[in-house]
């Protein structure tokens, strides 16, 4: 992660952002940036370790090297200056995911054929669920009917109360 403050790591991340959605070839990038391949590979490894990039690693003759690197969503946020580091980018993306999910669920609740009272109760339950719990539950409950969500929210809310 220390390499992100150094010019090579910063320039690599920006190069990946400019190349998006295409991968960056480390060999060509080292020529364009006029830096040695060892420091470039170290910078790319640091970006991958931080979750700001994904790399395709090639193993040949007992040797490993990075063949292509892709910027991740987190990396794009950092490259564009919307986040200072991978942790802040993760928090931003998690918050955005939860906001979008709440909007989608609220829309689906509103479009359901539930009686008005149940719809309002369900909306109230949705508002009381934490972002993290909502995102986790949505991965499991994405295909359930709206009427089943009432039980889900009740379990999440009661579970959170019992833990506190």
Residue pairs with C-beta under 8 A, 6 or more apart in sequence:
1 46
1 49
1 50
1 85
1 86
2 46
3 9
3 42
3 43
3 46
3 47
4 10
4 13
4 46
4 47
4 50
4 52
4 78
4 85
6 43
8 33
8 35
8 39
8 40
8 43
9 43
9 46
9 47
11 33
12 24
12 29
12 33
12 40
12 43
12 44
12 47
12 69
13 47
13 52
13 53
13 71
13 75
13 78
13 79
14 79
15 24
15 29
15 32
15 33
16 24
16 47
16 53
16 69
16 70
16 71
16 75
16 79
17 71
17 75
17 76
17 79
17 80
19 71
20 70
20 71
20 76
21 70
23 56
23 68
23 69
23 70
24 68
24 69
24 70
25 67
25 68
26 37
26 40
26 41
26 44
26 65
26 66
26 67
26 68
26 69
27 37
29 40
30 36
30 37
30 40
33 40
41 65
41 66
44 53
44 55
44 66
44 69
45 55
45 66
47 53
47 69
47 75
48 54
48 55
48 66
48 69
50 85
50 86
51 72
51 74
51 75
51 86
51 90
52 71
52 72
52 74
52 75
52 78
52 79
52 86
52 89
53 69
53 70
53 71
53 72
53 75
54 69
54 70
54 72
55 66
55 67
55 68
55 69
55 70
56 66
56 67
56 68
56 69
57 64
57 65
57 66
57 67
58 64
58 65
58 66
58 67
71 79
73 89
73 93
74 83
74 86
74 89
74 90
74 93
75 89
77 83
77 88
77 89
77 92
77 93
78 84
78 85
78 86
78 89
82 89
82 92
83 89
83 92
94 131
94 132
94 135
95 131
97 135
98 131
98 132
98 134
98 135
101 134
101 135
101 138
102 126
102 134
105 126
105 134
105 138
105 149
106 123
106 126
108 146
109 119
109 122
109 123
109 126
109 146
109 149
110 119
112 119
112 146
112 147
114 122
114 146
114 147
118 147
118 150
121 150
122 146
122 149
122 150
122 153
125 149
125 150
125 153
125 154
125 157
126 134
126 149
126 153
128 153
128 157
129 137
129 153
129 156
129 157
130 156
130 160
133 156
133 160
134 156
137 152
137 156
141 148
141 149
141 152
144 152
